[in-house]
Amino acid sequence: MTDETGNREKLVEVLKANWRREREGARLYRTLAEGEPDQRRRNILLKLAAAEEEHAQKWAGQLAALGEPLPPEPGGFLSRLRQRLLRLSGTGNALRQIERSENRDAAEYAGQMAALGGNARDILHRVRLEEKAHSSVIRSMLAEAGPEHALTALQRQERWHRTGGGWIGDAIYGVNDGLGAVFGIVSGMAGYSGGGHVVVIAGMAGLLASALSMGSGAYLAAKSEREIYEAEIARERAEIERDPEEERQELELFYELSGLSEDEARLMAGRIAERPEELLKTLAHHELGLSEANFPDPVRAALSSTISTAVGAIIPIIPFFFTEGVPAIVASAIISTLAHFAVGAAKTVITGRSWFASGMEMTVVGVAEATITYLIGLFLAPVG
């Protein structure tokens, strides 16, 4: 009898916690919807709020069946303050926080599956699927939350960015890093030595260090991305093999929450589920934000970063190969400043900003860095 009482108390505690979680989630979605200017995104947030309310009603029904009253409504001062601060922190940050919360809820419900039975278990199964679908919807909305996310979304949609043109971005940023780092080194050593041959030695050392560091970093980053992708794909494939119907339902819910009708979502998910590999790729994209086309070749990334960094780094050193002293310093400053403007303007290929504004921004930063390092070198220079 004691065990039965203990199990009942545990069940009631779990149901009340689930009810509070869903009610608070619904309130948060509605808070974000109030401040969302985009009508389509507002509708999605309101639809997510309605789904959370529906989950809460299911848990309320379970409590009523046990003769238990609902707990106090969540939403005290601290809860409301947190939601308002989250809204003020920006759409992107708020969505990221919610995505993490949805993932935690799905994991929490998965853990409860073994503990609860009967109708509660059936509800858990459905709610867990919907929480995972909510996370996928939020991840899709993140792609629209700001300029950097829009760029990410565009790269996911257009294979060209990786297979044909992704190296352009790597090359531009490589030149940017090499130029900025070595211009600072050359300026500092020019101030220290008055433009002597030591500038070439220091500059070449900086060139090699920057190029090799960028190349190895790009290689390891690309390799790690692909390893993570392969591990996640393997996990998703195992889930499809274990329960293909659940994964199909999850995709169907994602499409429903994205705005399709129930029939349209069922038809689209059903057609995709007929081809397991297509289902795998679609779930990986929607649930994990992964696509094989997103991942660069590690060797090509390393070569692109190494060479482009070296190209940028050699520019400030060139005058010192032919002359020294003040003429070399002046020539290096001029060509490096022009190169900073050119690289900044070229970045518009990636950022879409005004080429002049981007070029001037890069120029100001580069000149400021060089001025500071030159003055430091001059201050440390030996007297006499």
ZAVOVEX-250182 format. One record per residue (C-alpha): residue number from 1; x, y, z. Coordinates in pm, 1 decimal. Layout:
N
<site resi="NUM" c1="X" c2="Y" c3="Z"/>
...
This chain:
384
<site resi="1" c1="0.0" c2="0.0" c3="0.0"/>
<site resi="2" c1="286.9" c2="232.8" c3="87.0"/>
<site resi="3" c1="448.8" c2="162.8" c3="-252.5"/>
<site resi="4" c1="120.8" c2="241.5" c3="-430.7"/>
<site resi="5" c1="85.6" c2="566.8" c3="-237.6"/>
<site resi="6" c1="445.4" c2="657.5" c3="-315.4"/>
<site resi="7" c1="399.8" c2="582.8" c3="-686.0"/>
<site resi="8" c1="81.7" c2="789.4" c3="-695.8"/>
<site resi="9" c1="252.0" c2="1085.5" c3="-529.3"/>
<site resi="10" c1="540.0" c2="1060.6" c3="-774.2"/>
<site resi="11" c1="299.5" c2="1045.6" c3="-1068.1"/>
<site resi="12" c1="107.6" c2="1350.3" c3="-943.5"/>
<site resi="13" c1="432.7" c2="1541.5" c3="-893.7"/>
<site resi="14" c1="546.1" c2="1460.1" c3="-1248.5"/>
<site resi="15" c1="209.9" c2="1557.9" c3="-1399.0"/>
<site resi="16" c1="204.8" c2="1889.7" c3="-1212.6"/>
<site resi="17" c1="561.3" c2="1966.8" c3="-1320.1"/>
<site resi="18" c1="470.1" c2="1890.9" c3="-1681.4"/>
<site resi="19" c1="160.5" c2="2112.8" c3="-1657.4"/>
<site resi="20" c1="362.1" c2="2404.3" c3="-1519.5"/>
<site resi="21" c1="632.3" c2="2357.8" c3="-1786.2"/>
<site resi="22" c1="380.1" c2="2373.6" c3="-2070.7"/>
<site resi="23" c1="188.5" c2="2668.3" c3="-1925.5"/>
<site resi="24" c1="508.2" c2="2867.8" c3="-1884.2"/>
<site resi="25" c1="618.3" c2="2775.2" c3="-2236.5"/>
<site resi="26" c1="285.2" c2="2895.1" c3="-2379.0"/>
<site resi="27" c1="316.2" c2="3226.6" c3="-2195.2"/>
<site resi="28" c1="670.3" c2="3275.7" c3="-2326.0"/>
<site resi="29" c1="565.1" c2="3214.2" c3="-2686.1"/>
<site resi="30" c1="281.1" c2="3463.3" c3="-2649.1"/>
<site resi="31" c1="515.5" c2="3722.3" c3="-2498.0"/>
<site resi="32" c1="748.0" c2="3691.4" c3="-2796.4"/>
<site resi="33" c1="455.7" c2="3702.3" c3="-3038.4"/>
<site resi="34" c1="342.6" c2="4035.2" c3="-2890.7"/>
<site resi="35" c1="667.6" c2="4200.2" c3="-2995.0"/>
<site resi="36" c1="715.4" c2="4021.1" c3="-3327.9"/>
<site resi="37" c1="659.3" c2="4260.9" c3="-3622.3"/>
<site resi="38" c1="657.2" c2="3991.4" c3="-3889.6"/>
<site resi="39" c1="305.5" c2="3851.8" c3="-3928.7"/>
<site resi="40" c1="411.7" c2="3505.7" c3="-4045.8"/>
<site resi="41" c1="657.3" c2="3459.2" c3="-3760.6"/>
<site resi="42" c1="398.8" c2="3592.5" c3="-3514.4"/>
<site resi="43" c1="149.8" c2="3334.8" c3="-3638.2"/>
<site resi="44" c1="404.7" c2="3056.9" c3="-3592.2"/>
<site resi="45" c1="477.8" c2="3170.6" c3="-3235.4"/>
<site resi="46" c1="105.9" c2="3183.8" c3="-3156.8"/>
<site resi="47" c1="62.7" c2="2837.6" c3="-3305.1"/>
<site resi="48" c1="344.2" c2="2709.2" c3="-3083.7"/>
<site resi="49" c1="178.7" c2="2875.4" c3="-2783.6"/>
<site resi="50" c1="-149.4" c2="2701.6" c3="-2868.5"/>
<site resi="51" c1="31.3" c2="2368.4" c3="-2893.4"/>
<site resi="52" c1="185.4" c2="2421.3" c3="-2548.4"/>
<site resi="53" c1="-160.3" c2="2507.2" c3="-2410.7"/>
<site resi="54" c1="-293.2" c2="2185.4" c3="-2559.4"/>
<site resi="55" c1="-15.0" c2="1990.9" c3="-2387.6"/>
<site resi="56" c1="-102.0" c2="2159.5" c3="-2057.7"/>
<site resi="57" c1="-467.0" c2="2061.8" c3="-2099.9"/>
<site resi="58" c1="-366.9" c2="1699.0" c3="-2148.1"/>
<site resi="59" c1="-171.3" c2="1700.6" c3="-1822.2"/>
<site resi="60" c1="-462.2" c2="1881.3" c3="-1652.0"/>
<site resi="61" c1="-692.0" c2="1602.6" c3="-1770.9"/>
<site resi="62" c1="-461.7" c2="1340.8" c3="-1621.7"/>
<site resi="63" c1="-460.2" c2="1524.7" c3="-1288.8"/>
<site resi="64" c1="-839.2" c2="1556.6" c3="-1295.0"/>
<site resi="65" c1="-870.3" c2="1181.6" c3="-1356.7"/>
<site resi="66" c1="-668.2" c2="1125.3" c3="-1039.3"/>
<site resi="67" c1="-886.4" c2="1371.2" c3="-846.4"/>
<site resi="68" c1="-598.2" c2="1613.4" c3="-805.8"/>
<site resi="69" c1="-633.2" c2="1994.4" c3="-831.9"/>
<site resi="70" c1="-412.4" c2="2199.0" c3="-1061.1"/>
<site resi="71" c1="-106.7" c2="2358.0" c3="-899.2"/>
<site resi="72" c1="-77.3" c2="2738.0" c3="-875.1"/>
<site resi="73" c1="-49.3" c2="2908.8" c3="-1211.5"/>
<site resi="74" c1="317.4" c2="2968.5" c3="-1301.8"/>
<site resi="75" c1="416.3" c2="3321.1" c3="-1383.8"/>
<site resi="76" c1="531.2" c2="3491.0" c3="-1068.0"/>
<site resi="77" c1="737.1" c2="3808.3" c3="-1069.4"/>
<site resi="78" c1="1067.7" c2="3633.3" c3="-1146.0"/>
<site resi="79" c1="913.7" c2="3430.4" c3="-1426.8"/>
<site resi="80" c1="758.6" c2="3739.3" c3="-1588.3"/>
<site resi="81" c1="1083.1" c2="3932.0" c3="-1546.7"/>
<site resi="82" c1="1280.0" c2="3652.1" c3="-1713.4"/>
<site resi="83" c1="1040.0" c2="3643.0" c3="-2007.5"/>
<site resi="84" c1="1052.3" c2="4018.7" c3="-2055.8"/>
<site resi="85" c1="1431.9" c2="4023.4" c3="-2038.8"/>
<site resi="86" c1="1444.3" c2="3738.1" c3="-2286.7"/>
<site resi="87" c1="1222.0" c2="3932.6" c3="-2523.4"/>
<site resi="88" c1="1436.3" c2="4246.0" c3="-2483.2"/>
<site resi="89" c1="1754.8" c2="4046.4" c3="-2549.0"/>
<site resi="90" c1="1655.8" c2="4011.9" c3="-2913.7"/>
<site resi="91" c1="1467.3" c2="3761.8" c3="-3123.8"/>
<site resi="92" c1="1773.4" c2="3553.9" c3="-3207.7"/>
<site resi="93" c1="1883.8" c2="3505.9" c3="-2847.6"/>
<site resi="94" c1="1527.4" c2="3438.8" c3="-2730.3"/>
<site resi="95" c1="1477.2" c2="3174.2" c3="-2997.0"/>
<site resi="96" c1="1805.3" c2="3006.0" c3="-2908.8"/>
<site resi="97" c1="1702.4" c2="2991.9" c3="-2542.4"/>
<site resi="98" c1="1362.9" c2="2848.1" c3="-2635.5"/>
<site resi="99" c1="1521.2" c2="2590.7" c3="-2865.1"/>
<site resi="100" c1="1738.7" c2="2468.5" c3="-2578.4"/>
<site resi="101" c1="1432.3" c2="2459.2" c3="-2353.3"/>
<site resi="102" c1="1233.3" c2="2255.5" c3="-2607.5"/>
<site resi="103" c1="1521.0" c2="2008.9" c3="-2638.0"/>
<site resi="104" c1="1538.2" c2="1976.1" c3="-2259.2"/>
<site resi="105" c1="1162.8" c2="1917.9" c3="-2240.8"/>
<site resi="106" c1="1180.3" c2="1647.8" c3="-2509.7"/>
<site resi="107" c1="1463.1" c2="1476.2" c3="-2319.2"/>
<site resi="108" c1="1270.3" c2="1506.3" c3="-1991.3"/>
<site resi="109" c1="962.6" c2="1345.4" c3="-2147.9"/>
<site resi="110" c1="1174.8" c2="1068.5" c3="-2296.3"/>
<site resi="111" c1="1303.2" c2="991.3" c3="-1945.5"/>
<site resi="112" c1="949.0" c2="980.5" c3="-1807.9"/>
<site resi="113" c1="838.1" c2="725.0" c3="-2069.7"/>
<site resi="114" c1="980.3" c2="439.2" c3="-1863.1"/>
<site resi="115" c1="824.8" c2="562.6" c3="-1537.7"/>
<site resi="116" c1="470.2" c2="635.4" c3="-1652.5"/>
<site resi="117" c1="224.3" c2="392.1" c3="-1799.2"/>
<site resi="118" c1="-125.3" c2="376.7" c3="-1942.5"/>
<site resi="119" c1="-275.2" c2="685.4" c3="-2101.3"/>
<site resi="120" c1="-5.2" c2="910.6" c3="-1957.2"/>
<site resi="121" c1="255.1" c2="718.3" c3="-2153.4"/>
<site resi="122" c1="60.1" c2="765.8" c3="-2476.4"/>
<site resi="123" c1="34.2" c2="1137.8" c3="-2408.6"/>
<site resi="124" c1="407.1" c2="1153.4" c3="-2337.0"/>
<site resi="125" c1="484.5" c2="991.0" c3="-2669.5"/>
<site resi="126" c1="280.7" c2="1248.5" c3="-2861.6"/>
<site resi="127" c1="399.0" c2="1548.2" c3="-2658.0"/>
<site resi="128" c1="763.3" c2="1443.3" c3="-2689.3"/>
<site resi="129" c1="726.7" c2="1429.7" c3="-3067.1"/>
<site resi="130" c1="568.3" c2="1773.7" c3="-3071.0"/>
<site resi="131" c1="841.1" c2="1922.8" c3="-2851.1"/>
<site resi="132" c1="1102.1" c2="1791.7" c3="-3094.5"/>
<site resi="133" c1="902.7" c2="1941.2" c3="-3381.9"/>
<site resi="134" c1="884.2" c2="2274.3" c3="-3194.9"/>
<site resi="135" c1="1263.0" c2="2271.8" c3="-3167.4"/>
<site resi="136" c1="1291.0" c2="2217.0" c3="-3542.6"/>
<site resi="137" c1="1054.9" c2="2506.3" c3="-3614.0"/>
<site resi="138" c1="1249.6" c2="2736.2" c3="-3381.6"/>
<site resi="139" c1="1574.4" c2="2636.9" c3="-3553.7"/>
<site resi="140" c1="1422.9" c2="2732.7" c3="-3888.0"/>
<site resi="141" c1="1312.7" c2="3067.8" c3="-3746.0"/>
<site resi="142" c1="1665.1" c2="3129.7" c3="-3620.6"/>
<site resi="143" c1="1778.8" c2="3135.5" c3="-3982.6"/>
<site resi="144" c1="1571.4" c2="3452.3" c3="-4022.0"/>
<site resi="145" c1="1657.0" c2="3621.5" c3="-3691.6"/>
<site resi="146" c1="1938.9" c2="3840.8" c3="-3819.0"/>
<site resi="147" c1="2182.1" c2="3907.8" c3="-4104.8"/>
<site resi="148" c1="2425.5" c2="3638.5" c3="-3992.9"/>
<site resi="149" c1="2143.9" c2="3382.9" c3="-3973.7"/>
<site resi="150" c1="2010.6" c2="3487.4" c3="-4313.2"/>
<site resi="151" c1="2356.4" c2="3423.2" c3="-4456.1"/>
<site resi="152" c1="2360.3" c2="3080.0" c3="-4293.8"/>
<site resi="153" c1="2020.2" c2="2999.4" c3="-4439.7"/>
<site resi="154" c1="2131.5" c2="3111.2" c3="-4783.7"/>
<site resi="155" c1="2442.0" c2="2893.7" c3="-4762.3"/>
<site resi="156" c1="2225.4" c2="2596.0" c3="-4670.0"/>
<site resi="157" c1="1994.4" c2="2654.4" c3="-4964.4"/>
<site resi="158" c1="2258.8" c2="2716.5" c3="-5230.2"/>
<site resi="159" c1="2513.3" c2="2441.6" c3="-5277.6"/>
<site resi="160" c1="2727.4" c2="2685.0" c3="-5478.6"/>
<site resi="161" c1="2840.1" c2="2854.1" c3="-5159.8"/>
<site resi="162" c1="3034.3" c2="2544.0" c3="-5065.8"/>
<site resi="163" c1="3108.4" c2="2352.0" c3="-5381.0"/>
<site resi="164" c1="3179.9" c2="2640.9" c3="-5612.1"/>
<site resi="165" c1="3216.1" c2="2964.3" c3="-5419.2"/>
<site resi="166" c1="3270.0" c2="2887.6" c3="-5051.0"/>
<site resi="167" c1="3643.8" c2="2922.2" c3="-5093.0"/>
<site resi="168" c1="3590.3" c2="3289.7" c3="-5183.5"/>
<site resi="169" c1="3478.8" c2="3372.1" c3="-4831.5"/>
<site resi="170" c1="3763.4" c2="3169.1" c3="-4678.6"/>
<site resi="171" c1="4013.8" c2="3345.6" c3="-4905.0"/>
<site resi="172" c1="3888.2" c2="3694.6" c3="-4823.9"/>
<site resi="173" c1="3899.7" c2="3633.9" c3="-4450.6"/>
<site resi="174" c1="4240.8" c2="3471.0" c3="-4485.8"/>
<site resi="175" c1="4382.3" c2="3777.3" c3="-4663.0"/>
<site resi="176" c1="4215.8" c2="3994.2" c3="-4399.9"/>
<site resi="177" c1="4381.3" c2="3808.1" c3="-4110.7"/>
<site resi="178" c1="4722.8" c2="3788.4" c3="-4271.3"/>
<site resi="179" c1="4726.2" c2="4154.4" c3="-4371.0"/>
<site resi="180" c1="4607.6" c2="4278.4" c3="-4032.9"/>
<site resi="181" c1="4845.7" c2="4064.7" c3="-3826.1"/>
<site resi="182" c1="5162.9" c2="4128.4" c3="-4026.2"/>
<site resi="183" c1="5090.2" c2="4497.9" c3="-4086.7"/>
<site resi="184" c1="5089.3" c2="4535.0" c3="-3709.1"/>
<site resi="185" c1="5416.2" c2="4340.2" c3="-3674.9"/>
<site resi="186" c1="5587.9" c2="4535.1" c3="-3953.7"/>
<site resi="187" c1="5471.4" c2="4869.3" c3="-3812.1"/>
<site resi="188" c1="5592.8" c2="4781.3" c3="-3464.0"/>
<site resi="189" c1="5931.1" c2="4661.7" c3="-3584.7"/>
<site resi="190" c1="5963.3" c2="4963.7" c3="-3815.8"/>
<site resi="191" c1="5911.8" c2="5192.1" c3="-3518.8"/>
<site resi="192" c1="6161.5" c2="4991.0" c3="-3314.9"/>
<site resi="193" c1="6436.6" c2="4960.9" c3="-3578.9"/>
<site resi="194" c1="6373.4" c2="5265.1" c3="-3796.0"/>
<site resi="195" c1="6293.6" c2="5041.9" c3="-4091.6"/>
<site resi="196" c1="6599.1" c2="4817.7" c3="-4087.4"/>
<site resi="197" c1="6639.2" c2="4464.4" c3="-4224.2"/>
<site resi="198" c1="6498.3" c2="4319.7" c3="-3900.5"/>
<site resi="199" c1="6152.9" c2="4420.4" c3="-4027.0"/>
<site resi="200" c1="6178.3" c2="4162.1" c3="-4306.4"/>
<site resi="201" c1="6278.4" c2="3887.6" c3="-4063.1"/>
<site resi="202" c1="5999.4" c2="3970.6" c3="-3819.1"/>
<site resi="203" c1="5748.7" c2="4009.8" c3="-4101.8"/>
<site resi="204" c1="5837.1" c2="3676.0" c3="-4262.1"/>
<site resi="205" c1="5818.7" c2="3502.7" c3="-3924.5"/>
<site resi="206" c1="5475.5" c2="3655.9" c3="-3871.7"/>
<site resi="207" c1="5370.9" c2="3549.5" c3="-4222.1"/>
<site resi="208" c1="5468.2" c2="3186.1" c3="-4163.5"/>
<site resi="209" c1="5310.7" c2="3176.3" c3="-3817.8"/>
<site resi="210" c1="4985.4" c2="3334.1" c3="-3936.2"/>
<site resi="211" c1="4954.7" c2="3123.3" c3="-4252.1"/>
<site resi="212" c1="5030.5" c2="2793.4" c3="-4079.8"/>
<site resi="213" c1="4805.0" c2="2877.6" c3="-3785.1"/>
<site resi="214" c1="4514.5" c2="2973.9" c3="-4010.8"/>
<site resi="215" c1="4565.6" c2="2670.3" c3="-4232.9"/>
<site resi="216" c1="4581.9" c2="2420.3" c3="-3948.7"/>
<site resi="217" c1="4287.8" c2="2586.9" c3="-3775.6"/>
<site resi="218" c1="4077.4" c2="2571.2" c3="-4091.4"/>
<site resi="219" c1="4168.2" c2="2206.0" c3="-4144.1"/>
<site resi="220" c1="4079.5" c2="2103.2" c3="-3789.1"/>
<site resi="221" c1="3757.8" c2="2307.9" c3="-3789.7"/>
<site resi="222" c1="3639.4" c2="2158.2" c3="-4119.0"/>
<site resi="223" c1="3734.7" c2="1808.0" c3="-4005.1"/>
<site resi="224" c1="3552.7" c2="1852.2" c3="-3673.3"/>
<site resi="225" c1="3240.7" c2="1981.1" c3="-3849.2"/>
<site resi="226" c1="3232.4" c2="1677.2" c3="-4074.4"/>
<site resi="227" c1="3291.3" c2="1437.3" c3="-3783.4"/>
<site resi="228" c1="3004.0" c2="1597.8" c3="-3590.3"/>
<site resi="229" c1="2785.1" c2="1575.0" c3="-3899.4"/>
<site resi="230" c1="2865.6" c2="1207.5" c3="-3947.2"/>
<site resi="231" c1="2798.5" c2="1128.4" c3="-3580.4"/>
<site resi="232" c1="2464.0" c2="1310.8" c3="-3583.4"/>
<site resi="233" c1="2362.6" c2="1144.2" c3="-3909.6"/>
<site resi="234" c1="2447.6" c2="803.1" c3="-3763.5"/>
<site resi="235" c1="2233.7" c2="878.1" c3="-3457.5"/>
<site resi="236" c1="1943.3" c2="998.0" c3="-3673.1"/>
<site resi="237" c1="1973.1" c2="692.3" c3="-3898.2"/>
<site resi="238" c1="1955.3" c2="464.6" c3="-3592.2"/>
<site resi="239" c1="1638.7" c2="645.1" c3="-3475.6"/>
<site resi="240" c1="1477.3" c2="597.1" c3="-3817.2"/>
<site resi="241" c1="1565.7" c2="227.9" c3="-3821.0"/>
<site resi="242" c1="1434.7" c2="183.1" c3="-3466.6"/>
<site resi="243" c1="1104.5" c2="364.1" c3="-3515.7"/>
<site resi="244" c1="1044.0" c2="500.3" c3="-3868.6"/>
<site resi="245" c1="680.3" c2="584.8" c3="-3791.4"/>
<site resi="246" c1="778.0" c2="813.0" c3="-3503.7"/>
<site resi="247" c1="1027.4" c2="997.3" c3="-3722.7"/>
<site resi="248" c1="764.4" c2="1036.2" c3="-3995.9"/>
<site resi="249" c1="521.6" c2="1180.3" c3="-3741.7"/>
<site resi="250" c1="786.7" c2="1420.2" c3="-3618.8"/>
<site resi="251" c1="843.6" c2="1549.6" c3="-3973.6"/>
<site resi="252" c1="467.5" c2="1578.3" c3="-4025.0"/>
<site resi="253" c1="435.7" c2="1790.0" c3="-3710.7"/>
<site resi="254" c1="719.8" c2="2012.2" c3="-3824.0"/>
<site resi="255" c1="540.2" c2="2085.8" c3="-4148.6"/>
<site resi="256" c1="212.0" c2="2152.3" c3="-3965.8"/>
<site resi="257" c1="376.5" c2="2401.7" c3="-3730.6"/>
<site resi="258" c1="548.6" c2="2565.2" c3="-4028.8"/>
<site resi="259" c1="211.4" c2="2654.0" c3="-4176.8"/>
<site resi="260" c1="94.5" c2="2357.8" c3="-4386.2"/>
<site resi="261" c1="-247.9" c2="2207.2" c3="-4332.3"/>
<site resi="262" c1="-270.7" c2="1871.3" c3="-4159.7"/>
<site resi="263" c1="-346.0" c2="1693.7" c3="-4489.1"/>
<site resi="264" c1="-63.1" c2="1870.8" c3="-4674.2"/>
<site resi="265" c1="183.0" c2="1793.1" c3="-4394.9"/>
<site resi="266" c1="78.3" c2="1427.3" c3="-4385.9"/>
<site resi="267" c1="109.0" c2="1396.7" c3="-4766.0"/>
<site resi="268" c1="451.3" c2="1561.5" c3="-4781.8"/>
<site resi="269" c1="593.0" c2="1368.0" c3="-4485.3"/>
<site resi="270" c1="450.2" c2="1042.4" c3="-4624.4"/>
<site resi="271" c1="613.4" c2="1090.9" c3="-4962.3"/>
<site resi="272" c1="950.3" c2="1170.4" c3="-4806.5"/>
<site resi="273" c1="922.8" c2="872.9" c3="-4567.1"/>
<site resi="274" c1="888.2" c2="638.7" c3="-4865.8"/>
<site resi="275" c1="1259.0" c2="701.4" c3="-4933.2"/>
<site resi="276" c1="1457.7" c2="636.0" c3="-4613.0"/>
<site resi="277" c1="1769.3" c2="823.5" c3="-4726.9"/>
<site resi="278" c1="1561.0" c2="1126.1" c3="-4822.4"/>
<site resi="279" c1="1386.3" c2="1107.8" c3="-4485.3"/>
<site resi="280" c1="1726.8" c2="1097.0" c3="-4316.0"/>
<site resi="281" c1="1853.7" c2="1404.5" c3="-4502.1"/>
<site resi="282" c1="1530.6" c2="1597.1" c3="-4442.3"/>
<site resi="283" c1="1525.8" c2="1524.0" c3="-4068.5"/>
<site resi="284" c1="1894.1" c2="1609.3" c3="-4040.0"/>
<site resi="285" c1="1826.4" c2="1942.1" c3="-4205.5"/>
<site resi="286" c1="1512.4" c2="2036.4" c3="-4010.9"/>
<site resi="287" c1="1590.2" c2="1879.8" c3="-3673.2"/>
<site resi="288" c1="1966.1" c2="1933.5" c3="-3659.4"/>
<site resi="289" c1="2022.2" c2="2214.3" c3="-3908.9"/>
<site resi="290" c1="2270.2" c2="1993.9" c3="-4094.8"/>
<site resi="291" c1="2331.5" c2="1944.9" c3="-4463.5"/>
<site resi="292" c1="2621.5" c2="1764.0" c3="-4625.2"/>
<site resi="293" c1="2661.3" c2="2052.3" c3="-4868.3"/>
<site resi="294" c1="2747.2" c2="2281.5" c3="-4573.7"/>
<site resi="295" c1="3074.4" c2="2111.5" c3="-4493.7"/>
<site resi="296" c1="3392.6" c2="2209.5" c3="-4680.9"/>
<site resi="297" c1="3669.7" c2="1969.7" c3="-4768.2"/>
<site resi="298" c1="3931.4" c2="1994.4" c3="-4486.5"/>
<site resi="299" c1="4230.2" c2="1988.0" c3="-4723.0"/>
<site resi="300" c1="4085.1" c2="2252.8" c3="-4952.9"/>
<site resi="301" c1="3992.0" c2="2468.5" c3="-4652.8"/>
<site resi="302" c1="4346.2" c2="2439.2" c3="-4517.7"/>
<site resi="303" c1="4508.8" c2="2525.7" c3="-4851.5"/>
<site resi="304" c1="4273.6" c2="2817.1" c3="-4913.8"/>
<site resi="305" c1="4331.3" c2="2964.5" c3="-4567.5"/>
<site resi="306" c1="4707.9" c2="2911.0" c3="-4574.4"/>
<site resi="307" c1="4764.8" c2="3061.2" c3="-4918.4"/>
<site resi="308" c1="4525.7" c2="3354.5" c3="-4874.9"/>
<site resi="309" c1="4672.6" c2="3440.8" c3="-4535.1"/>
<site resi="310" c1="5023.2" c2="3435.3" c3="-4681.6"/>
<site resi="311" c1="4911.6" c2="3658.6" c3="-4969.3"/>
<site resi="312" c1="4769.0" c2="3913.7" c3="-4728.2"/>
<site resi="313" c1="5068.6" c2="3892.6" c3="-4497.1"/>
<site resi="314" c1="5330.1" c2="3952.1" c3="-4767.8"/>
<site resi="315" c1="5184.9" c2="4290.8" c3="-4871.4"/>
<site resi="316" c1="5328.4" c2="4503.8" c3="-4585.0"/>
<site resi="317" c1="5670.7" c2="4339.2" c3="-4623.6"/>
<site resi="318" c1="5719.8" c2="4396.4" c3="-4997.5"/>
<site resi="319" c1="5877.6" c2="4747.5" c3="-4980.8"/>
<site resi="320" c1="6140.1" c2="4625.5" c3="-4733.9"/>
<site resi="321" c1="6270.3" c2="4378.7" c3="-4993.4"/>
<site resi="322" c1="6382.0" c2="4672.4" c3="-5210.2"/>
<site resi="323" c1="6465.6" c2="4950.2" c3="-4969.3"/>
<site resi="324" c1="6473.0" c2="5036.8" c3="-4599.1"/>
<site resi="325" c1="6432.6" c2="5325.6" c3="-4359.1"/>
<site resi="326" c1="6167.2" c2="5593.3" c3="-4399.5"/>
<site resi="327" c1="6097.5" c2="5525.1" c3="-4771.0"/>
<site resi="328" c1="6018.9" c2="5161.6" c3="-4695.1"/>
<site resi="329" c1="5799.4" c2="5254.8" c3="-4398.0"/>
<site resi="330" c1="5600.9" c2="5508.6" c3="-4602.7"/>
<site resi="331" c1="5560.7" c2="5269.9" c3="-4897.8"/>
<site resi="332" c1="5450.9" c2="4986.9" c3="-4668.2"/>
<site resi="333" c1="5196.3" c2="5212.3" c3="-4497.5"/>
<site resi="334" c1="5051.2" c2="5325.8" c3="-4832.0"/>
<site resi="335" c1="5014.4" c2="4985.6" c3="-4996.4"/>
<site resi="336" c1="4890.2" c2="4826.0" c3="-4674.8"/>
<site resi="337" c1="4626.2" c2="5096.1" c3="-4629.1"/>
<site resi="338" c1="4509.8" c2="5051.2" c3="-4988.6"/>
<site resi="339" c1="4505.9" c2="4674.6" c3="-4939.6"/>
<site resi="340" c1="4295.2" c2="4711.6" c3="-4624.5"/>
<site resi="341" c1="4039.7" c2="4914.2" c3="-4819.4"/>
<site resi="342" c1="4036.9" c2="4660.7" c3="-5104.6"/>
<site resi="343" c1="3991.0" c2="4363.7" c3="-4872.1"/>
<site resi="344" c1="3718.2" c2="4545.3" c3="-4677.8"/>
<site resi="345" c1="3537.2" c2="4624.6" c3="-5002.9"/>
<site resi="346" c1="3574.6" c2="4262.4" c3="-5116.6"/>
<site resi="347" c1="3403.6" c2="4143.0" c3="-4798.7"/>
<site resi="348" c1="3076.5" c2="4271.9" c3="-4942.3"/>
<site resi="349" c1="3071.2" c2="3954.1" c3="-5152.6"/>
<site resi="350" c1="2985.2" c2="3778.7" c3="-4824.6"/>
<site resi="351" c1="2821.6" c2="4044.0" c3="-4609.1"/>
<site resi="352" c1="2622.3" c2="4233.6" c3="-4870.8"/>
<site resi="353" c1="2711.5" c2="4566.0" c3="-4707.3"/>
<site resi="354" c1="2811.9" c2="4885.5" c3="-4887.8"/>
<site resi="355" c1="3155.6" c2="4827.7" c3="-5040.7"/>
<site resi="356" c1="3269.4" c2="5178.5" c3="-4949.8"/>
<site resi="357" c1="3155.4" c2="5158.7" c3="-4587.2"/>
<site resi="358" c1="3309.6" c2="4813.6" c3="-4546.5"/>
<site resi="359" c1="3634.8" c2="4928.0" c3="-4707.6"/>
<site resi="360" c1="3659.4" c2="5238.2" c3="-4491.3"/>
<site resi="361" c1="3585.8" c2="5040.7" c3="-4176.3"/>
<site resi="362" c1="3866.3" c2="4797.3" c3="-4253.4"/>
<site resi="363" c1="4100.1" c2="5084.5" c3="-4339.2"/>
<site resi="364" c1="4036.2" c2="5271.5" c3="-4014.1"/>
<site resi="365" c1="4090.7" c2="4957.2" c3="-3806.5"/>
<site resi="366" c1="4411.0" c2="4869.1" c3="-3993.1"/>
<site resi="367" c1="4557.8" c2="5219.8" c3="-3969.6"/>
<site resi="368" c1="4471.4" c2="5244.1" c3="-3600.1"/>
<site resi="369" c1="4637.1" c2="4909.1" c3="-3529.7"/>
<site resi="370" c1="4950.8" c2="5003.6" c3="-3725.3"/>
<site resi="371" c1="4973.9" c2="5343.4" c3="-3554.7"/>
<site resi="372" c1="4952.9" c2="5189.1" c3="-3209.1"/>
<site resi="373" c1="5215.0" c2="4921.1" c3="-3279.0"/>
<site resi="374" c1="5445.9" c2="5175.8" c3="-3447.8"/>
<site resi="375" c1="5429.2" c2="5406.2" c3="-3144.0"/>
<site resi="376" c1="5496.2" c2="5112.4" c3="-2911.8"/>
<site resi="377" c1="5797.0" c2="5010.9" c3="-3120.8"/>
<site resi="378" c1="5921.1" c2="5370.8" c3="-3121.5"/>
<site resi="379" c1="5881.6" c2="5391.8" c3="-2743.9"/>
<site resi="380" c1="6080.6" c2="5069.2" c3="-2692.6"/>
<site resi="381" c1="6351.4" c2="5157.5" c3="-2942.5"/>
<site resi="382" c1="6700.8" c2="5190.9" c3="-2792.2"/>
<site resi="383" c1="6813.7" c2="5551.6" c3="-2744.2"/>
<site resi="384" c1="7107.7" c2="5661.2" c3="-2957.5"/>
